[in-house]
Amino acid sequence: MKKNIKAFTILILGYFLLPFSCRDKFPGEPLAIGNNTDNRIYYWLAYWKNFPDWVLYHYPDTILPQKRPADIFSIAPRNKIGVGEADPNWEEIFSKLPAGKFSVYIFTEDPKTQDEWDSIRIYNAYYRKDITYQELMNNHYTIYYP
């Protein structure tokens, strides 16, 4: 009988405590990139967890890194993909950006080699989307191209 009461007590406590343990630490949602075109697109963003000097590649700076980043991703036509961590602290991320805008660089071709990357970088053959925190929230944490 004591085992049943103990098990019942644990079950009831778990039922009431579970919703509190699964709450997000930060308001908002994970980042997503949406492709509203009929063609595959490729994108790169300086991500706060995998790029040490990530703030250098966000608005107002409009340069791409000299060395081709290893993490260039693609999105199928008329599709959307999640990016990064599940529960980012957007307020902290945007507070570190020099002009309060987050930048994503979009390419129509996949720059597979350093030479292709150099060509894109030198000739500005990319589209850059810069958004504020308010715009990100208004778009439900999705950055759309175009």
C-alpha positions as CSV (number, residue, x, y, z in Angstrom):
1,M,0.0,0.0,0.0
2,K,2.8,2.4,0.9
3,K,4.4,1.7,-2.5
4,N,1.2,2.6,-4.3
5,I,0.8,5.9,-2.3
6,K,4.5,6.8,-3.0
7,A,4.1,6.0,-6.8
8,F,0.8,8.0,-6.9
9,T,2.5,11.0,-5.1
10,I,5.4,10.9,-7.6
11,L,3.0,10.7,-10.5
12,I,0.9,13.7,-9.3
13,L,4.0,15.8,-8.6
14,G,5.4,15.0,-12.0
15,Y,2.1,16.0,-13.6
16,F,2.2,19.4,-12.0
17,L,5.9,20.1,-12.3
18,L,6.3,18.9,-16.0
19,P,4.9,22.1,-17.6
20,F,7.3,24.2,-15.6
21,S,10.4,22.2,-16.7
22,C,9.6,22.5,-20.4
23,R,9.3,26.3,-20.6
24,D,11.6,28.3,-22.9
25,K,14.2,30.4,-21.1
26,F,13.8,33.2,-23.6
27,P,10.8,34.7,-25.4
28,G,10.5,34.1,-29.1
29,E,11.2,31.2,-31.4
30,P,14.1,29.6,-33.3
31,L,15.2,31.4,-36.5
32,A,13.9,30.1,-39.9
33,I,14.8,31.1,-43.4
34,G,12.0,31.0,-46.1
35,N,12.5,30.7,-49.8
36,N,9.6,32.2,-51.8
37,T,11.2,31.6,-55.2
38,D,10.9,28.8,-57.7
39,N,14.7,28.0,-57.4
40,R,16.9,26.6,-54.8
41,I,18.8,29.2,-52.9
42,Y,21.9,29.1,-50.7
43,Y,22.5,31.2,-47.6
44,W,25.1,32.0,-45.0
45,L,24.8,33.9,-41.8
46,A,27.3,34.7,-39.1
47,Y,25.9,32.6,-36.3
48,W,26.7,33.5,-32.7
49,K,27.6,29.9,-31.7
50,N,29.9,28.9,-34.5
51,F,31.6,32.1,-35.7
52,P,33.9,33.9,-33.2
53,D,33.6,37.4,-34.7
54,W,30.0,37.0,-35.9
55,V,29.0,40.6,-35.2
56,L,31.4,41.8,-37.9
57,Y,29.2,40.3,-40.6
58,H,26.0,42.0,-39.7
59,Y,24.6,45.4,-40.8
60,P,26.1,48.0,-41.2
61,D,29.1,46.0,-42.4
62,T,28.5,44.5,-45.8
63,I,31.5,42.4,-46.3
64,L,31.7,38.6,-46.4
65,P,34.6,36.8,-44.8
66,Q,37.8,36.3,-46.8
67,K,37.7,32.5,-46.3
68,R,34.7,30.6,-47.6
69,P,32.6,29.5,-44.5
70,A,32.1,25.8,-44.1
71,D,28.5,26.2,-43.3
72,I,26.7,27.4,-46.4
73,F,23.2,25.9,-46.5
74,S,20.5,25.5,-49.1
75,I,16.7,25.7,-49.2
76,A,14.5,24.1,-51.8
77,P,12.1,26.2,-53.8
78,R,9.0,27.4,-51.9
79,N,10.3,25.9,-48.6
80,K,11.4,27.0,-45.2
81,I,14.1,25.7,-42.9
82,G,15.0,26.2,-39.2
83,V,18.4,27.5,-38.4
84,G,20.5,27.4,-35.2
85,E,19.5,26.7,-31.7
86,A,16.0,25.9,-30.3
87,D,15.8,28.7,-27.8
88,P,18.0,31.6,-28.7
89,N,18.2,34.7,-26.5
90,W,17.1,37.2,-29.2
91,E,17.4,40.2,-26.9
92,E,21.0,39.4,-26.1
93,I,21.8,38.7,-29.8
94,F,20.4,41.9,-31.1
95,S,21.9,43.9,-28.3
96,K,25.4,42.9,-29.6
97,L,24.7,43.9,-33.2
98,P,26.3,47.3,-34.0
99,A,23.2,48.8,-35.7
100,G,20.6,46.4,-34.3
101,K,20.1,44.6,-37.6
102,F,20.7,40.9,-38.2
103,S,22.0,40.0,-41.7
104,V,21.6,36.9,-43.9
105,Y,23.5,36.5,-47.1
106,I,21.7,34.7,-49.9
107,F,23.2,33.3,-53.1
108,T,21.7,31.9,-56.3
109,E,24.6,29.5,-56.8
110,D,26.4,27.3,-54.3
111,P,30.0,28.7,-53.9
112,K,31.7,25.3,-53.6
113,T,35.3,26.5,-53.9
114,Q,37.3,29.3,-52.5
115,D,37.6,30.8,-56.0
116,E,33.8,30.8,-56.4
117,W,33.5,32.4,-53.0
118,D,36.0,35.1,-53.9
119,S,34.0,35.9,-57.0
120,I,30.8,36.3,-55.1
121,R,32.6,38.4,-52.4
122,I,34.5,40.6,-54.8
123,Y,31.6,41.3,-57.2
124,N,28.9,41.5,-54.5
125,A,27.0,38.7,-56.3
126,Y,24.6,38.1,-53.4
127,Y,21.5,39.4,-51.8
128,R,21.7,40.6,-48.2
129,K,18.6,40.7,-46.0
130,D,18.9,43.0,-42.9
131,I,16.2,42.9,-40.2
132,T,15.5,44.4,-36.9
133,Y,14.3,42.5,-33.8
134,Q,10.9,43.9,-34.3
135,E,10.7,42.8,-37.9
136,L,11.9,39.3,-36.9
137,M,9.1,39.1,-34.3
138,N,6.5,40.5,-36.7
139,N,7.5,37.8,-39.2
140,H,7.3,35.0,-36.6
141,Y,11.1,34.6,-36.5
142,T,11.3,33.8,-40.2
143,I,13.5,35.7,-42.7
144,Y,12.0,35.4,-46.2
145,Y,13.8,35.7,-49.6
146,P,13.1,37.7,-51.6
